[in-house]
Amino acid sequence: MSERATSIPYARARRAARPYRMTISRDVCIDAGAGWVAGAASIFASQPLDTVLTRLQQAPPAARPASLALQLRRDGGLRALWRGASPLAWVVPVQNALLFAGYGMGERFAAYASAERHADAATAARAGGAAAPATAAPPLAPIFVGGCAGGVLQCFVVSPVELVKVHLQSSSPKEAGAGLLAGASKVYATIGVPAIWRGLSATLLRDGLPHGVWFASYEWGKRELAARDPDRVLPTAAAPLSCGAFAATVAWAVGYPADIVKTRIQSPAHAGRDAPSVLAAARELLAESGGRPFAAFYRGFGLKLARAVPMNALSFFAYERAKAALEGAWV
């Protein structure tokens, strides 16, 4: 360690140059609370498309979304399109709380690391009689890692509930449970409680890396939008809505193949026997599509985006608004 680094004047100057301090407990609670609000705000608006998509992912290649939606309506009325919403109403707010807590920690760490580097550079510049350097944008890597961490953590909450959701969305009106507890009891009585983690490996593939991509893309989009609109001409809602839509598109382009594999593994078709592995389900999809990877692993991708893009735009908008409200209330 150099003599300069251990000198008292240098240490004081370095502390004075730091504009940022990490307040983990308060900020994590705010991020988790805002994420919970975002999840609750977005789930019911997007559930009909999710129900149709779940059916499409299990149906033969000739099936079409419109015909599946009409069949659902004929069998159970408009209410059938919201089948499986009860499990998600419980889990998505918790899921979002974990996700946005990870995102917030990554965001704060990136800002903290950037402030540390700027403080060191500013102190060194003043010692040499030079002007302080301009502040660089915080790196995206910590945000990516925070998103991945939040994505992995929430899998252990999401996977068992999504298993129930897939069964409810795939069942007939007479077989569908009235809610989360009734549906879970019926599903686990059929497949057995040890199968609670069925599809977890595919869920980790779907939600780990793609959520890092999701949050890094959102942050990158916000920075690009701010650079192109330095005078803040755009309305305040434009950034979370447009960047949330962009981030959803990029993230699902990465994670969608694992999503369709997960649905196949959790399908009621495997209720009476061992579910296929990720590799076996992928091979089954390839065989059905005649060996065409894009047709196999991106079937229903347009429908997924039709659901995910507005849902994520709304989710980020609700998160930003709720976070601002919570920060104003928690002083």
N, C-alpha and C positions, 0 to 999 in steps of 0.2 A: 504493500500500500504506500502511496506517495506521501511525502510530508505535507503537501498542499491539502490532500484529502482529509488529514487529521487535524488541521489547524482550526482553531475556534472561529476566527472571522470567516473562513470559507464555509464552515458548517452553518453558521448563522445566515450567510448570504444565500446558501443553497435552500435552507428552510423558507426564507422570505420569498424566494423565487417560485416556490411551489404554489400554484393557485388552486390545487385540488386536494381534497382529503376524502378517503373512503369511509363512509358510514354504513357498514354492511347491514346491520340489523334493521335499521329504518328503511333503507333502500330496497332490501330484499322483500320486506313486508309490503311496501308500496307496489313493487313490480308484481308480486304474487297477487295482491288484491286487484290491481288493474287487469292482470291477465285473467283472473276469474270473471270479472265483468265482461271482458272481451269474449270469452268462451260462451257465457250465458247469452250474450247478445246475438251471437252468430248461428247457434245450433239450429233453432227452429226454422229459420229462414231457408236453410239449405237442405233440410232433411228429405223432402220428396225426391230430389235428384239423387241423393245418396241411396235411397231405397231402390230406385230404378237401376242405379249403377251396380249395386250389390247383386241384383238378379241377373244383370247383363254379364257380369264377370263369371257367373256360374253356368250360364245358358249355352247352348250350342252356337257355333259361329254364325248361323243364319238368323239368329234372333236380332230384333231391332228395338231400340229404346222406346219408341212410340207404342209399339204393340205390347211391350211389357207394362208400360204405364197404363194403357187402356185395360189390360187384363187385371191389373191390381185394382183399378177403379171399379170394374165390373164385379170382382170378387168381394171387395170390402168397402167400396165407396171411397170418397176422398180421404177419409180418415186413414185408410190403408197406406197412403203415401207417407204418412208420418210414423209408420210402424218402425219400432226400434229407437224412437226418439227418447223414450224413457231412460234407457241405460245411458245414452249420451248426455242427457240432461244432468245426470249425476256426475259423469266422469269428465266431460269436456271442460267445465270450469276448473276442475282440479288439474287436468292436463295442461290447460293454458297457464295456470298459476305456476306450475313447475317450469314450463317452457319459457315464459317471460321472466321468471326469476333467473334462469340460466342466461338468458339474453342480457338482462340488466347487469348481472355480474360481469359478463364479458365486456359490455359497453363501458362499465365503470373502470374495469382493469385496463382497458385500452386507453381511456382518458388519463388514468393515473400514470401509466407507463409513458405516455406521450408527454405529460406534464413534467415527469421526472427528467426525461431526456432534454426537454426544453430548458428546465431549470439549470441543469448541468451546463448546457451550451451557453445559456445567458450569463451564468456566473463566470465561465471561462472567457467569454467575449469581453465582459467588463474588466476582468483582470488584465486582459491584453489591450484594453483601450479601444476595442472595436464595438460596433453597434450590435445590439442584441438581435439574434436571428429571428426570422418570422416563425410563428407557431405552425408546425406541420400537423396535418390531420392525423388523428389516432389510427393505429393500424387496425385492419379488419380481422387479423388472425385471432385475437382473443374473443372477438364477437362470434367468429366461426366456431371456436372451441366451446364457448359457453352455450351456443345453440345445440351443438352435438351432445354436450353433457345433459342439457335439459331434455333433449329428444330421447336419449337413452333412459334417463330416470323415469320419464312419464310412461315408457313402454310397459313397465311393471304394473302400472295402474290401468293402462288402456287395454292391454291384450286380453285379459279375462272378460272385460266388459264388451269388447268388440266381438268376442266369440258369441256372447249372448245376442248381441245386435244382429250379427249375420244370420243366426238361426231364426230370430224373429222376423227379419226381413225376407227370409226365404220360405217361411211357412205359409200355410193357407190361413184364412181368417179364423177357422175353427180351432186351429192349432196354436195360434198366436197367443202369448200370455198377455194379461192385462197391464203388466208393468214390469219394472225391473226385477222385483223379488219373485213374482210369479213366473216370469220368463226364465230367470236364472235357475229356479227350482226345477222347472220342466227340462231345461237343457242339460243341467248337470245330473238329473236323474236318468237321462238318456245316455249320456256319454261317460258319466262318472266324474267325481270330483278331481281325481288325479289328472284329468285332461284339462284342468283350468288354464294351464300354460300352453295349450295347443296353439300353434301359430306364433309363439313368442319370437322364434328366430327370424321369421319373415318380418315381424313387426319391428324388431331391432334394425334390420336392414332398411326398412321403409322410413323409420323415424330417427335414426342416428345421424348419419352423414347428411341426409336431405335437410334436416332442421338446421344444421350448421350453414348449409347453402342458403336456406330460407332467410335466416337472420342477417347473414353477411350481404346477401343480395338486397335486402330491405335497407340496410344501413348505407350500402353503396349507392342505391337509388336516391336516398335522401340527400346524400352529399352532392351527387350530380345535379339534382334538382335545385339545391341551394346555390350551387355554382352558376347555374344558368339563370337564376332568378335572384340576384344579389339585392335588388330593391324590394323584394317580397311583394311582387305584383300579384302572384297567384294567391287564391284564398288559402287559409290555414288548413282546410280539410284536404287540399289537393295532394299534399305530400304523403300522408298515411294512406289515402285511398289509392293513388296511382302506384306508389312504391310497394304497397301491400299486394296489389294485383300483379305487379311485375315479379315480386319475390315468390308468389305462389306458383306462377308459371314455370319459373326456373327450377324451384325445388321439386315440383311434381314431375317435371321432365326427368329428374334424377331418380326420384323415389317410386314412380308409378309401377314399374315392373315388379317390385317387391310387394306392392299393394295387391295386385291381382293374384300373385302367388299366395299371399296371406289369406285372401278370401277363399281360394280353392282349398287350402289346408283346413280352414275353419268351417267349410261347407257342411250342412247337415247330411250330405251324401256320404260322409265318412263317419257318421255318428255311431254306427254299429261296429266299427272296426278301427284299426290303427290308422291315424291320419298319415298322408304321405309326407316325406321330408321336403325341404325347400327344393332340392335338386330333382326329386321325383315329380313334384308338382310342376316345375319348370319344363321338364321333359314332356309331361302330359300336354301342357299348353302348346309346345312346339309341334307335337304330333298332330294335334287338332288343327293347327294352322297350316299344315303341309310344309313345315320346316321354315316358315317365314318369321324371323324373330320380331320384326316390327308389328306385324299383324297379331302375333301371339302376346307380346308383352305390353303393347300399347292399345289393346282393344278397349274401347270405352274411354280413351284418354280425353277426347273432346268433351264428353259428358262430365268427366272428373273436373276439367277446367271450368266448365259452365257452373259447377257447384263451388269449386275451390277459389276461383278468382274473386267473385263478389264476397264470398264468405271471409276470405283473408283480408280483403280491402276493408270490410266492415270491422273485422277483428282488430286490425292495427289502428283503425280510426277510434274504436271504442277504447282500446288500450291507451292511446295517447291522451284522449280526453279524460279518462278515469285517472290516469297517472297524474295529470296536471291538477285535477280536483283533489286527489289524495295528498299531493305535495303541498297544496295550498292549505289544506285542513290540518296537516301534520307539521307544525312549525316548532 
